[in-house]
Amino acid sequence: MRKNNKYTGEFKEMVVRKYLSGQNGGLITVAKIYGVRNVSQLKKWVKNIVKTQQVYTERLAEEKNYL
C-alpha cells in the first residue's frame, strides 16, 4: 500500500512556477521531473495558485484606487 505524500506549500508553488514557465514541458513531464505521482493533483495546484494570485492582484489594484 502506498503512503500519501504530503507536499509543502513551497514545493507546490515551485512546481507550479516551473510548469507555468514552460521550460520543463507539460503537466506530465513536470510531474515526472518533480516526483508528483498524480497529474490531476498538479492540475489542482495550478488552478489554486493561479486563482490565489488573481485575487491578490485584484486586491492590490483596489488598494491603488483608494490611495
C-alpha positions in Angstrom: 0.0 0.0 0.0 1.3 3.4 -0.9 1.7 6.2 1.6 0.2 9.5 0.7 2.8 12.2 0.1 2.4 15.5 1.9 3.8 18.3 -0.2 4.8 21.6 1.4 3.3 24.8 0.1 6.8 25.9 -1.1 7.2 22.7 -3.1 3.8 23.1 -4.7 4.5 26.7 -5.6 7.9 25.9 -7.0 6.5 23.1 -9.2 3.6 25.3 -10.4 6.1 28.0 -11.3 8.2 25.6 -13.3 5.1 24.4 -15.1 3.9 27.9 -15.9 7.4 28.9 -17.1 7.1 26.3 -19.9 10.7 25.5 -19.6 10.2 21.9 -18.4 7.4 20.9 -20.7 3.8 20.0 -20.0 2.0 18.7 -16.9 3.0 15.1 -17.3 6.7 16.0 -17.8 6.8 18.4 -14.8 5.0 15.8 -12.6 7.6 13.2 -13.5 10.6 15.5 -13.0 9.5 16.5 -9.5 8.0 13.2 -8.4 4.4 14.2 -8.3 2.6 10.9 -8.6 -0.8 12.2 -9.8 -1.0 14.7 -12.7 -4.5 15.7 -11.6 -3.1 16.8 -8.3 -0.7 19.1 -10.1 -3.6 20.5 -12.1 -5.4 21.4 -8.9 -2.2 23.1 -7.6 -2.0 25.2 -10.8 -5.7 26.1 -10.6 -5.5 27.1 -6.9 -2.2 29.0 -7.1 -3.3 30.9 -10.3 -6.7 31.8 -8.6 -4.9 33.0 -5.4 -2.6 35.2 -7.5 -5.5 36.7 -9.4 -7.3 37.5 -6.1 -4.1 39.1 -4.7 -3.6 41.1 -7.9 -7.2 42.4 -7.8 -6.8 43.4 -4.1 -3.6 45.4 -5.0 -5.4 47.1 -7.8 -8.3 48.1 -5.4 -5.8 49.4 -2.9 -4.2 51.6 -5.5 -7.6 53.1 -6.4 -8.1 54.1 -2.7 -4.7 55.8 -2.5 
